Amino acid sequence: MAKTRIQEIDFLRAVFIILMVLFHLSAIGIHYPNVKQVVYSFHMPAFLVISGFLVGINKPCRPFFRSCLWIFIPYAIMETGYVAASSFLPVGEPVDDISFQLLLDKLIFHPLGPYWYLHTLLICDILCWCLCRTRFADNLVSLLCVLILCFYVLDKYLEVVSFANAMYFIGGFALRRRKKDFISVICPSFFALPLIILIICVDDSLNKSTLGGVSLTYLVMSFSVWIFQRLPHIVSRLLCFVGSNTLPILLFSPLFTMAVKPLSRLMKFDSTLCLFALVGTSVAVGGSLLIAVIMDKLRLSDFFVGRDRIIV
C-alpha cells in the first residue's frame, strides 16, 4: 500500500532542498554571506525536524534495517566519489591525499560535503529505533533524556554527530511520539514574517545552535506553510513533486553545483548573481531528477536504493 503523503511536508522539503542547492553554489555564498548565515541557521535544522517526525520507529527489525542499508549504500557511493573529487577539484573542503584510512574516517565519522545529512539521519534513526525497544520507551520524558544523553556523548566524546543537529531531530521525533499532527503544531501564519525579520535584524550571531536559530526554524516553517496554502495549484503540485524527491537531489546535486561554477564568470554582467542563481539551481535540481529518471528507466535503481524507482 502506498504511503499517504503530507503535502505541506513535501512543500517544506522542496523549499529547504532548493535553498540547500542554491547556497551550495559557492559564488552565491561568497556574494551573499549574511544571507547564507541566515539560511544555514534554519534550512537543514528544519529538514532534521521533519526527518525526526517521519522516523519509522514502528517498523519491524528487518524492514527497518533494510531501509537503513539502502540509505547507507547511496550515501557510501556518493560520499566516496565526493571525497575522491575533492582531491583535485576546487571545493570548500579540499582533500590533499586520499587513503583508505581517510576514506573510512569520512564514511563512518566525519562525512565531507552535503552527505553529512544522510550520515546524521542514519545515526539518529537507528538510535531512536533501538531505544524505542527498551523500557525507556514507556515514558516519553525518560526516553528523550536518554536520547539527549546519547547524542551528547556521540558529539562530545566520539564526534560522530552534531549535538545541535540531533536536537532538531529529537524535536520532530518528540512531536511524533506525542501523536501530534505536524501541521497543527507548525500553526501556519502570516504573522511569522515580521517575527522572522525581527530575529534577522537583532541577532548578529544567528545560527542553528542559538535560541534565535531555533525560533527562526519554527517561524520559517510556519510562514512557508501559510504561503503553500495560497499558492496556485500547479505551482504547489510542482513543488510537492520536488519535495517528495529530495533524495536524488541531495545525492546528485553536488555534481551539478560543481559543474556550473564557470557560469558565474560568464554571467558577470549580472552583478546581483540572480540569473546565475536561477540557472544554477534549476540545472542542479532538474539534472538530479533527470539522473534519477534515467536510473529508473535503466532499472539501476534496485542496485542503488533498493527499490525499482527512485522517483516517487
C-alpha positions in Angstrom: 0.0 0.0 0.0 1.4 3.4 -0.9 2.1 5.8 1.9 -0.1 8.8 2.4 1.9 11.9 1.8 1.5 15.1 3.7 1.6 17.8 1.1 2.7 20.6 3.5 5.7 18.5 4.5 6.6 17.8 0.8 6.4 21.6 0.2 8.6 22.4 3.1 11.1 19.8 2.0 11.1 21.4 -1.5 11.8 24.9 -0.1 14.7 23.7 2.0 16.3 21.4 -0.6 16.2 24.3 -3.1 17.8 26.6 -0.5 20.5 23.9 0.1 21.2 23.7 -3.6 21.2 27.5 -4.0 23.8 28.0 -1.3 26.0 25.1 -2.4 26.6 27.3 -5.4 29.8 28.8 -4.0 29.5 32.1 -5.8 26.2 32.8 -4.2 27.5 32.1 -0.7 30.5 34.3 -1.3 28.4 37.1 -2.7 25.8 37.0 0.0 27.5 35.8 3.2 24.9 37.3 5.5 22.0 35.7 3.7 23.9 32.4 3.7 24.3 32.7 7.5 20.6 33.2 7.9 19.6 30.4 5.6 22.1 28.0 7.2 20.5 28.7 10.6 17.2 27.1 9.6 17.1 25.1 6.3 18.8 21.9 7.4 17.5 22.1 11.0 14.0 22.2 9.5 14.9 19.1 7.4 16.0 17.3 10.6 12.8 18.2 12.4 10.8 16.7 9.6 13.1 13.7 9.5 12.6 13.1 13.2 8.8 13.3 12.8 8.9 10.8 9.9 11.3 8.3 11.5 9.9 4.7 11.2 10.1 3.6 14.8 7.2 1.2 14.4 8.9 -0.8 11.6 9.8 -4.4 12.4 13.6 -5.1 12.7 14.2 -6.5 9.2 12.3 -3.8 7.2 13.9 -1.0 9.3 17.5 -2.1 8.9 16.9 -2.8 5.2 15.7 0.8 4.8 18.9 1.9 6.7 21.0 -0.2 4.4 19.5 1.4 1.3 20.3 4.8 2.7 23.8 3.8 3.6 24.6 2.4 0.1 23.9 5.5 -1.9 25.5 7.6 0.9 28.7 5.5 0.8 28.9 5.6 -3.0 28.3 9.4 -3.3 30.5 10.2 -0.3 33.4 8.2 -1.7 33.0 9.9 -5.0 32.9 13.3 -3.3 36.0 12.7 -1.3 37.8 11.5 -4.4 36.7 14.6 -6.4 37.8 16.8 -3.5 41.4 15.8 -4.1 41.5 17.5 -7.5 38.5 19.9 -7.8 38.2 23.3 -6.1 35.8 22.6 -3.2 35.3 24.2 0.2 37.0 21.3 2.0 39.8 20.0 -0.3 41.5 16.7 0.4 45.3 16.6 0.0 45.9 12.9 -0.1 43.4 10.0 -0.4 43.9 6.9 1.6 41.8 4.0 2.8 42.0 5.3 6.4 40.9 8.8 5.3 38.0 7.4 3.3 36.9 5.2 6.2 37.1 8.2 8.5 34.9 10.3 6.2 32.3 7.5 5.7 31.9 6.5 9.4 32.9 9.5 11.4 33.3 12.8 9.6 31.5 13.0 6.2 32.6 15.5 3.7 30.2 17.8 1.8 26.4 17.7 1.8 26.2 14.0 2.6 26.6 14.7 6.3 22.8 14.8 6.4 22.4 11.1 5.4 25.1 10.2 7.9 23.3 12.1 10.7 19.9 10.6 9.6 21.2 7.1 9.9 22.6 7.6 13.3 19.5 9.3 14.6 17.1 6.8 13.1 19.0 3.8 14.4 19.4 5.2 17.9 15.7 6.2 18.2 14.5 2.8 16.8 16.7 0.9 19.3 15.8 2.9 22.3 12.1 2.6 21.5 12.5 -1.1 22.1 13.8 -0.6 25.6 12.0 0.1 28.9 12.7 3.8 28.4 10.0 3.8 25.6 7.2 3.6 28.2 7.9 7.2 29.4 8.5 9.9 26.8 10.4 12.2 29.2 12.8 9.3 30.1 13.2 8.4 26.5 14.1 11.9 25.5 16.5 12.3 28.4 18.4 9.1 27.4 18.4 10.2 23.7 19.8 13.6 24.6 22.5 12.0 26.8 23.4 9.6 24.0 23.7 12.3 21.4 25.8 14.4 23.8 28.2 11.5 24.2 28.3 10.9 20.4 29.2 14.6 19.9 31.4 15.4 22.8 33.5 12.2 23.0 33.1 10.4 19.7 32.5 13.5 17.4 30.3 11.5 15.0 27.2 13.7 15.1 26.5 17.3 15.8 24.6 17.7 19.1 22.7 20.7 17.7 21.6 18.7 14.6 20.5 15.8 16.8 18.3 18.1 19.0 16.3 19.3 15.9 15.8 15.6 15.0 14.7 14.9 18.6 12.2 17.8 18.4 10.5 16.2 15.4 10.7 12.7 17.0 9.1 14.0 20.2 6.1 15.5 18.2 5.5 12.1 16.6 5.7 10.3 19.9 3.1 12.7 21.4 0.8 11.8 18.4 0.8 15.4 17.4 -0.3 16.4 13.9 2.8 18.1 12.3 0.9 20.9 10.6 -1.2 21.8 13.7 2.0 22.2 15.7 3.5 24.5 13.0 0.4 26.8 13.0 0.6 28.4 9.6 0.6 32.2 10.0 1.4 35.4 8.0 2.5 37.0 11.3 5.5 34.7 11.4 7.0 37.0 8.7 7.5 40.1 10.9 9.0 37.9 13.6 11.4 36.4 11.1 12.5 39.9 10.0 12.9 41.0 13.7 15.1 38.0 14.6 17.3 38.5 11.5 17.7 42.2 12.3 18.5 41.9 16.0 20.5 38.6 16.2 24.0 39.2 14.9 25.2 35.8 16.0 22.4 33.9 14.4 23.0 30.2 13.9 21.2 26.8 14.4 22.6 26.5 17.9 21.1 29.7 19.3 17.6 30.4 20.5 17.3 32.7 17.5 18.1 29.8 15.2 15.5 27.6 16.8 12.9 30.3 16.7 13.7 31.1 13.1 13.4 27.5 12.1 9.9 27.3 13.5 8.8 30.6 12.1 10.1 29.9 8.6 8.2 26.6 8.6 5.1 28.4 9.8 5.2 31.2 7.2 6.1 28.7 4.4 3.1 26.6 5.1 0.9 29.7 5.1 2.3 30.5 1.7 1.7 27.0 0.5 -2.0 27.2 1.3 -2.3 30.2 -1.0 -0.2 29.1 -4.0 -1.8 28.3 -7.4 -2.4 24.5 -7.7 0.1 24.0 -10.5 2.9 25.6 -8.5 2.2 23.8 -5.3 1.9 20.5 -7.2 5.3 21.1 -8.9 7.0 22.0 -5.6 5.4 18.9 -3.8 6.9 16.8 -6.5 10.3 18.3 -5.8 9.8 17.8 -2.1 8.8 14.2 -2.5 12.1 13.5 -4.4 14.6 15.2 -2.2 16.8 12.1 -2.0 18.1 12.2 -5.6 18.5 16.0 -5.4 20.6 15.6 -2.2 22.6 12.8 -3.8 23.3 14.2 -7.3 23.1 18.0 -6.9 26.8 18.3 -5.9 27.7 17.0 -9.4 25.9 20.0 -10.9 26.8 22.7 -8.4 30.5 21.9 -9.2 29.8 21.7 -12.9 28.1 25.1 -13.2 30.8 27.1 -11.4 32.2 28.5 -14.6 28.8 30.0 -15.4 29.2 32.6 -12.6 32.1 34.1 -14.6 30.2 34.0 -17.9 27.3 35.8 -16.2 29.3 38.6 -14.6 27.1 41.1 -16.5 24.6 40.5 -13.7 26.2 41.9 -10.6 23.4 40.5 -8.4 24.1 36.9 -9.5 20.3 36.4 -9.6 20.5 34.9 -13.1 23.3 32.6 -12.1 21.3 31.5 -9.0 18.3 30.8 -11.1 20.1 28.9 -13.8 22.5 27.0 -11.4 19.7 25.9 -9.1 17.4 24.9 -12.0 20.2 22.9 -13.6 21.2 21.2 -10.3 17.6 20.3 -9.3 16.5 19.3 -12.8 19.7 17.4 -13.6 19.5 15.4 -10.4 15.9 14.4 -11.1 16.9 13.5 -14.7 19.6 11.2 -13.5 17.1 9.5 -11.2 14.6 9.1 -14.1 17.4 7.6 -16.3 18.3 5.2 -13.5 14.7 4.2 -13.1 14.4 3.6 -16.9 17.6 1.5 -17.0 16.5 -0.4 -13.9 19.6 0.6 -11.9 17.6 1.9 -9.0 17.3 -1.6 -7.4 21.0 -1.7 -7.0 21.3 1.9 -5.8 18.4 2.5 -3.4 16.9 -1.0 -3.1 13.6 -0.3 -5.0 12.6 -0.2 -8.6 12.1 3.6 -8.7 14.0 6.5 -7.1 11.4 9.0 -8.3 8.3 8.9 -6.2 
